[in-house]
Amino acid sequence: LTTSQGGVVGKLHGLLSDVACRSIVDAAEHSQTWAAQLDTVDRRPEWQHTIYDGSMFMDKDLVPLVEKLAHDAIIPALSTALGLNAQSLELSWAFVRAYASDRRHSFPVHRDRSVATANILLTDPSEFEGAELFVLGDRWAGAEQWSEKEFRRNLPGRVLREPPQKVEYGQGDCVMH
């Protein structure tokens, strides 16, 4: 576990192997739930396969892996990083989201409703362009309320793409924020 500044509370390097990442992507690609719903953030097709959503939905093939990752690695790391009792953290939602020119190619700035979020990069960064992860720390509180114009004025690309906002991570790495 490494920690950094800004909104990122930690990284788990190499949490998943490249083979495990590819297996998860393949399982999601073959699901019947891809792009079926509109996203609650921007009302555009999600291009998302939900693995676990509380008790409402469970992908029987991927839930065991997600639960093991959550309970054995991610929740203990978040507990340590946030100074919380591990029993106070629980898995509430897990999904695979696709970004591509013929699918969803961007996602608007938003604030997650969870105490913490864990992102695992499933594709090697050498295989795509763009799709950066930006995590805004306390300095940028309220940014999700800004208009697109205000956001671009306050956080131009040169600022957004500097540490600690831009998160560098590789295939199989987990970023927690």
N, C-alpha and C positions, 0 to 999 in steps of 0.2 A: 504494500500500500504506500503510495506516495501522495502527498498533499500539495496544493498550490494555492495561489492567491485568487482573488475575485470570488465568483460564485461557485467554483469547483471545490468540493471538499475532499476529493481523492480520486485516484486512479488505481485500478488493478491491471497491471500489465500482463498480457498473455493469459487472460482468464479462460479463453477458449482457443483451441487449435484451429488452424485453417480448415481442416477436415470437418470439425464440428460446426464451424461457421457455415461452410458450404451445405452441410446436411440440413441445417435450420432453414437456410434460404430455399433449398430444394423442397423441403416439406411445406413451407409457406406458399411457394409458387404453385404447388399442386393442390392447394386448398380451394374450396368453392366459395370462400368469403372475400376474395380479393376485390377491392374497389366497390363493393356492394353498397356501402353506406356513404353518406355525406359527413364530412368532418364537422365537429361542433365548433371548431375554431374559425373556419372560413367557409363552411358549407360547400366545399369542393369534394370530389371523390377522394376517399382516404388513401387508396392504394395501400391498404394495410390488411394484414392477417392477424386477427386477435387470437392469442394463445390462451390467455387467462384473463377473465374479467370478473373477479369476485366469484360468486356462485352462479352467475348467469351463463357463462360460456367457458368451456374447457376443451382445448385441442388434446385429445387423449394421447397422441403421440409425443407432443412437445411439453406438456405440463410437467411430467416427471423431471425433465432436464431443468426447466425454469425453476421449479421448486427447490431442486438440489442447489442450483447456483445461488438462489436467493438465501436459503437457510445456511449453507455452508460457507459462502464467501461474501456476498454483497451485504446482507443484513449485519453480520459481525463487523465488516469494514465501516459501514455507515454508522453503526453504534459507536465505534471508537472515534471516528472523525467528528461526529456531532455531539459526543458526550451523552448519549441516550442509552437507556436500558434496551438491550436487544429485543426483549419481549414487547416493547412499545412500538416496534416497527414490524410491519407485515407486508407481504406481497399483495398488491391490490389490482395490478393490471400489467400484462405483458403482451407485447405485440411486435410484429415485424412490419416495417414500413419500407416501401420501395420508392426510390427517386430515380427518374429517367426522363429523357426528353419526350417520350411518348406516354408518360404517366404523370405523376406529380413531380414538378421540377423545383419547387420551393415550398417553404412553409412559413407563414407569417410569425412575427415576434409574438410570443405568448408567455404567460406565466403558468407553469404547471401547478395543479391544485394539490399535489402531494407534498408531504414533509420533505421528501427527497426523491430524486429521480436517478436511475442508473441507465446509461446508454452503452450498448455494446456494438462496436462497429463490426459488421458481418462480412464486409467486402474489403479486399485489400485496396488501399488508397491509390495504388498504381493503376487500378482498373477503372477509375472514373475521374471526372473533373468536376470541381465545385463540391456541393453538398457539405460545406463546412459546418461544424458545430460551434455555435457562439453561446457562451454562458455569461450573462451580465450580472455582476456583483452588486452590492448595495449602492455603489456610486450611481448606478443607473436605475434605481428603484422608480417604478412608474413608467418605464419605457414602453411597456405593452399598451399603455393608454394613449401614447402619442399617435398622431396621424402619420402616414407614411412619409410625408414631407418633413414633419418635425423630426422623425426618427433619422432620416438621412442627413438632416442638417446637424443634429446633435451627435450622431454617430456615423460620420462618413466612413466609407470603405477602408480608408487607411487607418482609422482608429479601431474600427470593428475587427479588422484582421490582425491587430496587435495583441500580444499577451497582455493581460490574462483573459480577454474576451474570446479570442479564437483558441479553441482547444485542439491541441495536436494529439492524435492517438492513432494507433494502427489496428489492423484486423485482429479481432479477438480481445482487444483492450476494452476495459469497462471504465467509463467516466461517470462519477457520481456528483450530483449537484443538488 
